[in-house]
Amino acid sequence: MIRNWFHWVALVGALVVAAGTGGQAHGRKGVDFSGQIDDVTIATAGSWVMHGTWSLNVKGDWDKADFTAAINMERSDYFYVANPTADPNSLTIRNAHTHNIAIVDGTVTTIPGGFRVSGPAMLTGNGGTPPFGTDSTLQVDVTGGNLVTFSNVKLTFGGNAVAHFGSLPVSGVVRRWK
C-alpha cells in the first residue's frame, strides 16, 4: 500500500516537472552579454588602435537584440613607422577620439558557432555626428568553440562607417554572459 502511494506521488511529481519545463520550452529567456574590444585597423584604413567596452541584450525569443559599445581610437604606433616624419608626441597627429555605437532592435540570426545581430548603426564621433556621416550598418557576430560557448565578438561595419573603421571585422572578447 505504501509502495503504491509512493509510485503515485512520484508519477504526479514527474508530471508536474514535465509540465513546468514544457511550458518554458516555448519561449527562451533573453541573455545579456558584455566584453571588451581591442584591435588595430589595417594601414589602408589609417592604422588606428581601438579599445572599448560593449554590451548586448538578446531579447526573449532571440529574434531581436540591442547592442552598445563605447570605443576610443588613436593612431597606432605602426602609423609612425609608416610615416617616419610624423611626431609621435603630437596629440594632434595622434588624434585620440571616441565613438559610441548602438543597434536598437537588431535582427538576430544563427551563424556557425554562434549568432549574429545586424541592423542600422547609430554612431557618434566625440559625442557628435561622426565626420563620415550617419548612414551605416553594423553586424555583430558572437561565436565560440567547444570549450567556451561564447568567447569572441566581431564588429563589421557597412555603409559610410567603412571609410573610418575599415571593411574587416573589429575583434573583441566576450567577458560575461548570463
C-alpha positions as CSV (number, residue, x, y, z in Angstrom):
1,M,0.0,0.0,0.0
2,I,2.8,2.5,0.9
3,R,4.6,1.3,-2.2
4,N,1.6,2.1,-4.5
5,W,1.2,5.5,-2.8
6,F,4.9,6.3,-3.4
7,H,4.6,5.5,-7.1
8,W,1.6,7.8,-7.4
9,V,3.4,10.6,-5.7
10,A,6.4,10.0,-7.9
11,L,4.3,10.0,-11.0
12,V,2.4,13.2,-10.1
13,G,5.8,14.8,-9.3
14,A,7.2,13.8,-12.7
15,L,4.2,15.2,-14.5
16,V,4.5,18.5,-12.6
17,V,8.2,18.7,-13.5
18,A,7.4,17.8,-17.2
19,A,4.6,20.4,-17.4
20,G,6.9,23.1,-15.9
21,T,9.7,22.5,-18.3
22,G,7.4,22.1,-21.3
23,G,5.9,25.5,-20.7
24,Q,9.4,27.0,-20.7
25,A,10.4,25.4,-23.9
26,H,8.2,27.7,-26.0
27,G,10.0,31.0,-25.1
28,R,13.7,31.2,-24.4
29,K,14.8,33.7,-21.8
30,G,16.8,36.7,-23.0
31,V,20.5,36.8,-22.4
32,D,22.9,39.7,-21.5
33,F,26.5,39.7,-22.9
34,S,29.3,42.1,-22.3
35,G,33.0,42.3,-23.1
36,Q,35.8,44.4,-24.5
37,I,37.2,45.4,-27.9
38,D,40.9,45.6,-28.5
39,D,42.0,45.7,-32.1
40,V,44.0,47.6,-34.7
41,T,42.8,48.6,-38.2
42,I,44.9,47.8,-41.2
43,A,47.2,50.5,-42.5
44,T,45.0,51.3,-45.5
45,A,42.2,52.3,-43.1
46,G,44.6,54.7,-41.3
47,S,46.2,52.3,-38.8
48,W,44.1,53.0,-35.7
49,V,44.2,51.2,-32.4
50,M,40.8,50.7,-30.8
51,H,39.9,49.9,-27.2
52,G,36.5,49.8,-25.5
53,T,33.6,48.0,-23.9
54,W,30.4,46.6,-25.3
55,S,27.2,45.1,-24.1
56,L,24.4,43.1,-25.9
57,N,20.9,42.3,-24.7
58,V,19.4,39.4,-26.7
59,K,15.7,39.7,-26.1
60,G,13.2,37.0,-25.0
61,D,12.7,34.8,-28.1
62,W,16.1,35.5,-29.6
63,D,14.8,37.4,-32.6
64,K,15.8,40.9,-31.6
65,A,18.7,42.4,-29.7
66,D,20.1,45.8,-28.5
67,F,23.9,46.4,-28.8
68,T,26.0,49.3,-27.4
69,A,29.7,50.0,-27.5
70,A,32.0,52.8,-26.3
71,I,35.3,52.8,-28.2
72,N,38.3,55.1,-28.1
73,M,40.6,55.3,-31.1
74,E,44.0,56.8,-31.8
75,R,46.8,56.4,-34.3
76,S,48.7,53.2,-33.7
77,D,52.4,53.1,-33.4
78,Y,52.6,51.4,-36.8
79,F,51.3,54.7,-38.3
80,Y,54.6,56.3,-37.1
81,V,56.7,53.5,-38.7
82,A,54.9,54.1,-42.0
83,N,55.2,57.9,-41.6
84,P,58.6,58.4,-40.0
85,T,58.5,62.2,-40.2
86,A,55.3,62.3,-38.1
87,D,55.8,63.3,-34.5
88,P,54.6,60.5,-32.2
89,N,54.4,63.1,-29.3
90,S,51.9,65.3,-31.2
91,L,48.4,64.9,-29.8
92,T,47.0,66.4,-33.0
93,I,48.6,63.7,-35.1
94,R,47.8,61.0,-32.6
95,N,44.2,62.2,-32.9
96,A,42.6,60.4,-30.0
97,H,38.8,60.4,-30.3
98,T,35.7,58.4,-29.2
99,H,32.8,56.6,-30.7
100,N,29.5,55.5,-29.2
101,I,27.9,52.7,-31.3
102,A,24.4,51.2,-31.0
103,I,21.9,49.0,-32.7
104,V,18.4,49.0,-31.4
105,D,16.1,46.0,-32.1
106,G,18.7,44.4,-34.4
107,T,17.8,41.2,-36.1
108,V,19.3,38.0,-34.6
109,T,20.2,35.1,-36.9
110,T,22.1,31.9,-36.3
111,I,25.6,31.5,-37.8
112,P,28.1,28.7,-37.5
113,G,29.4,28.6,-33.9
114,G,27.1,31.4,-32.6
115,F,24.8,34.1,-33.7
116,R,24.7,37.5,-35.5
117,V,22.9,40.7,-34.7
118,S,22.6,43.1,-37.6
119,G,20.9,46.4,-38.2
120,P,21.3,50.1,-38.8
121,A,24.1,51.5,-36.7
122,M,23.8,54.7,-34.6
123,L,27.3,56.2,-34.3
124,T,28.8,59.3,-32.7
125,G,32.3,60.9,-33.1
126,N,33.3,62.6,-29.9
127,G,29.7,62.8,-28.9
128,G,28.5,64.4,-32.1
129,T,27.8,63.5,-35.7
130,P,30.8,61.5,-36.9
131,P,32.8,63.0,-39.8
132,F,31.9,60.1,-42.1
133,G,28.2,60.6,-41.7
134,T,25.4,58.6,-40.2
135,D,24.3,56.2,-43.0
136,S,25.9,53.0,-41.6
137,T,25.1,49.4,-40.8
138,L,26.7,47.0,-38.3
139,Q,26.8,43.3,-37.9
140,V,27.9,41.8,-34.5
141,D,29.0,38.2,-34.6
142,V,29.2,36.4,-31.2
143,T,30.9,33.0,-31.6
144,G,32.8,30.4,-29.5
145,G,34.2,27.0,-29.5
146,N,33.9,23.6,-27.9
147,L,35.3,24.8,-24.5
148,V,33.7,28.3,-24.3
149,T,30.3,28.6,-26.0
150,F,30.5,32.4,-26.5
151,S,34.1,33.8,-26.4
152,N,34.6,36.1,-29.4
153,V,32.9,39.2,-30.8
154,K,33.5,40.7,-34.2
155,L,32.0,44.0,-35.4
156,T,31.7,44.5,-39.2
157,F,30.7,47.9,-40.4
158,G,28.9,48.8,-43.6
159,G,27.9,52.0,-45.3
160,N,29.8,55.2,-44.5
161,A,31.5,53.8,-41.4
162,V,33.7,51.6,-43.6
163,A,35.7,54.7,-44.6
164,H,36.7,55.1,-40.9
165,F,36.7,51.6,-39.3
166,G,37.7,49.6,-42.5
167,S,35.8,46.7,-44.0
168,L,37.5,44.0,-41.9
169,P,35.9,42.9,-38.7
170,V,36.9,44.6,-35.5
171,S,37.7,41.9,-32.9
172,G,36.9,41.6,-29.2
173,V,36.2,39.2,-26.4
174,V,33.1,38.1,-24.5
175,R,33.9,38.6,-20.8
176,R,30.5,37.7,-19.4
177,W,27.1,36.3,-20.4
178,K,24.1,35.3,-18.3
